[in-house]
Amino acid sequence: MSLPRYAAGRLMLGGGQVAGVATAVFVLTEALPGDAAVVIAGDQPDPERIALLRAQLELDRPTGERYLDWLVDLLHGDLGVSLVSQRPVTEVLAATAAPTVLLAAATLLLLVPLAVGMGMLAARREGGRLDRSLSAVAVGLYAVPEFALAILLAALFGVHLGWFPPTAVGTDGDLLAQPAVLVLPLLVLLARPVCSISRLTRAGMVDAVRSEYVAHARRLGVPARRRWLAHALPNALAPVVQQLARTTDWLLGGVIVVEAVFVIPGLGTALVDAVTARDVPTVQGLCVLVAVTTVTVNLAADLVAFRLAPRTAGAR
């Protein structure tokens, strides 16, 4: 299968997945118990405010009509208006996206060289003391939940030792103004993916080094360094790239936990606030944004994996 044909098939599948998620989000928000307008209005609702909210939510219209209009608005990039701030949802997301994007990007930039390097180092010394030590640490660290690790690091290094700020309170969302605020959140976000990707890299490198094409390169006198980097590594990285895409999906959830523990005003905090206030358009917009991001990242990962090892992607 050619790369353009493979990309077209994956793109069609991704579009269907986004449409399915959008439909599920709409149905689930519709299924929430109670009258959304009354809940949003508060404990002492004003009838005029309730009427305004019902008009904004178009609750007096049939569900099917509202669903179709919502899909049409999505296709035009209109996510609606926040019921709390009365601002377009796109503006709300744009205003809170910077800390989340910074955390996710910094995590991925550190994760790739660190995890791949550890995996290659362990594979280079397969069965040795370093390999066994890295395996033991990876298994133990992977078993610790993110929220537990975040609270532990904040209590130990933030409160008890005072080495790093325990929260981002006072930064006003500008995390780069105080880079020390990023240390503990990044440690939490790196812990589990470093373990999984380093182990996957190790396994891929061990299999690749034992393969026939690497053995043939050895018989031809190709230097060991070139065999590792030019022959074994590309094939070992194909599943690693796909795991990185799944890690990006996980980051979208892990960042919510990290932002809650370290009081970082990002998309995770915005989602929690929107759910608490029952700001339906904001919740729907965030869910669609996550779905589009997930599909896009996985599509890119599949294309890279296909380019690195076409037989691996084509077999899926």
N, C-alpha and C positions, 0 to 999 in steps of 0.2 A: 504494500500500500504506500502511495506517495504521501509526502508531508502535507501538501495542500488538501488532498482528499481526507486525510486523517484529521486535519485541523477543521475542515468544514463539518465533519461528523461530530467532533467534540463540541464545536460551537453550537450546532443545533441541539445537542443534548443539554448543553449549559443553558440555552435559552428556555428549554422546557423545564429545567430545574428551577430557574428563577421564577417562572410563571407559577409553578407548583408551590413554591415557598410563599409567594405573594398571596396566592389564594388561601393557603393555610393560615397566614397571618390575619387576613381579613376575617376568615371564619372564626378563628379563636378569639379575636377582639370582639366580634359580634356576640360570641357565646358567653362573655363575661356576665356574671349575675348582676341584677339590679339595673336601675336606670342610670346610664352614664352621665347624663346631664345633672341629675340630683347629686351623684357622688362628687362630681367635679365642683359643683356649686358650694359644697361644704356643709357644716353642721346646721347652719341657719340659712337655708337657701332662699334667695329672693326670687319670687315667681318670674319677674322680668328677666333676671339672669338665666333662670332655667329655660325660659322660652328662647332666649338668644342662643344658649348652648345647643338646644335641640335643633335650632335652625342651622347653626354651624355644622353640627354633626349630621344634619339631614335625616334625623331619626324618624321624621314623619313620612319619608319616602320608602317605597319597597326596597328590600335588601338587594334584590337583583339589579335594580337600576343604580343604586349607590355603588355596588361592586363594579359594574361596567364603567361608570364615570370615574371611579378611582383608578382603574386600570388605564383608561385613556389619559388621565392626568399623569400617571407614572411614566407613560411612554413619552410625554412631553417634559419630563423632569420636574413636575410639580408634585411635591410631597404633602401639600396642604399647609395649614396654619396651626401653630401650637395653640392649644386651648388655654395654656397657663400664661405665656408671655405675649400671645397675640402676634407673634413674629412668624414668618415663613419657616417651616421646618428645615429647609435647606440652610437658612441662616443660623438656626440653632445648632445644627450639626457642624457647620463650618466654624462656629465660634468655639466649640468644645473639641474639635478633632485634633488640634495641634499636639496636646500632651499625649494622646493615644497614639498618633502616628509616630511621634518621637520615640516613645517607649518601644513600639513594635519594630521600627526601623533599626534602632540601636541594638535591640535584642537579636535581630537577624544578622546584622553586620558583625556582631561578636560571635554569634552562634556558629556560623559556617566555618570560619577558619579554626575555631576552637574545637568543635566536635569532629570535623574531618581530620584535623591534625592528631587528636587523641586516638581516633579510630585507626589511622595509618600507623601510629606509633605502637599501638597494641598489636596490630596485625604483623608488624615487623618483628615483634618479639613474641610470637604466638606461643602460648603455654608457659611463658616465663613469669617471673615474679611481678613485673610491671603489668603484664596482661591480666594476671589474676587480681592484682590490687585494683586496677581500673574497673574490672568487672564487678568486684565486690562493692566498691564505692557507688558505681552506677546503679546497681540493683537497690542498694539501701536508700540512696537519695531519691530515686524514682518513686519509691513507695511513700514518700512524705507528701501529703496534700499541700497545695499552694497556700491556702489560707493559714495552715498551721506553720509552715515555713516562714511566711510573711510576718506573722505575729511573733514568732521566736526571734527572727532577725531584728525586728523593730525593738523588741524588749531588751535583747542582749546588746546589740551594737548601737542602738539609738538612745535607749533610756539608761541602761546600766553603765555601759562604757562611754557613751557620748561621742563615739567616733563619727557618726553620721546623723543627719536630721531624721528623726523617727517618722515625720510626716512632711507633706508639702505645704502645710499651712503657712501663709504669708508670701507665697511665691506668685499669687494671682495667675497661675497657669503658665508662667514663664519659667520652665524648669531649667533652661540653659543659663539663666541668671545665677542660679545656685546649683552647679553640676553635682555637688555632693548629695543632693536630694535624689539623684537618679541611681545611686549605687545600690541601695537595698532593693528597690523595685526590680532592677535589672538582674540582681542575683536570684531573686525569686523566679523571674520569668525564664532565666537561663537554665535553672537547675534540672528540670525534667527533660526538656528537649536535648540538652547536651548529652544526657545519659542515653536516650534512645537513638539519636543520630550517630553518636560515636560507636555504639554497639553495632548498628546497621552498617556503618562504614567498615568496621573491622571484619564483619562477616562477609561483606561484598569483596573486600580486598583479599581475604583468605581464599575465597572461591575463585577469584580472578587469577591469582598467582598460581593456583593449581590447574588452571585451564590449559587446553592444548595449544591455543594461540600464543600464550606467554611461554610455554615450554618450547614452542618452535622458535620464538624470538631468542630464547636462551641458546638454542642450538646454533642459531645464526650469529651468535656472538654479540648480540645487542647488550649494552651495559645495563647493569642492574637498576640504576637510577632511571634510565629511560624506560625500561620494562615496567617499572612501577608507575611512573607518571604518564607515559604515553599509551601504554597498552592495558594495564590493569585498572588504573584509576578511572578512566572514562566509563568503563562497564560497571565498576562498583558504584559510581555516582548516580547511575540511572534511577535505582530505587531510592537513593538518598534524596534526590531532587523531589520525588513524589512525596517522600516523608516530610520534606521541608514545607510542601504545600499544606499537608495535614497539620504541621506545626503552626503554620500561619492561622489556620482555622482555630486551633487550640488557643493561640495568642488572643484571639478576639474574646474568648471567654476568660482566659487567665488575666487579661488586662482589667476586666471588670472587678475581679477579686482584688487585684493589686491596687487599683485606684480607690476601692472602698477602704482597704486597710491603711494605706498611706495618704488618704485624703487628697487625691489628685483629681482636679476638675476636668476630666476627659469625657469621652463618649460613654464609658462605663457608668460614671456618675450620672450623666444625663439620662441614661436608660433607667437606672434605679429611681431617679427623681420622677421621671415620666410615668413609670409604673405606679409609684406611690400616689401621684396626683391624678392618675388615670387620664393622662394626656394621650389619648388614642392616636391622633395623627403623628405625634413624635415617636411613639412606640412602633407604629407601622413603618415609618420612615427609617428608623434605625434597623429594624429587622430586614427590610428590603436592602438597605445598604450593606449589611453583613452578608446577605445572600449573594448579592452581586460581587462583592469582594471575594467571597469564598469560591464562587464559580470561576471568576477571572484568574485567581491565583492557581487553582487546580488546572485550568486550561493551559496556562503558561507552563506549569510544571510538566504536564503531559507532553507538550510540544518539545520541551528541552529533553525529556527522557527519550522521546522518539528519536530526536537528533543524535543523542549519545549512544543509544542502543535500540535501533528500530525493531529488532526481534522481541525485545522486552515489552515495548509499548503495543506492538501489533498483536501480542498474545493475550492481551487483556480482554 
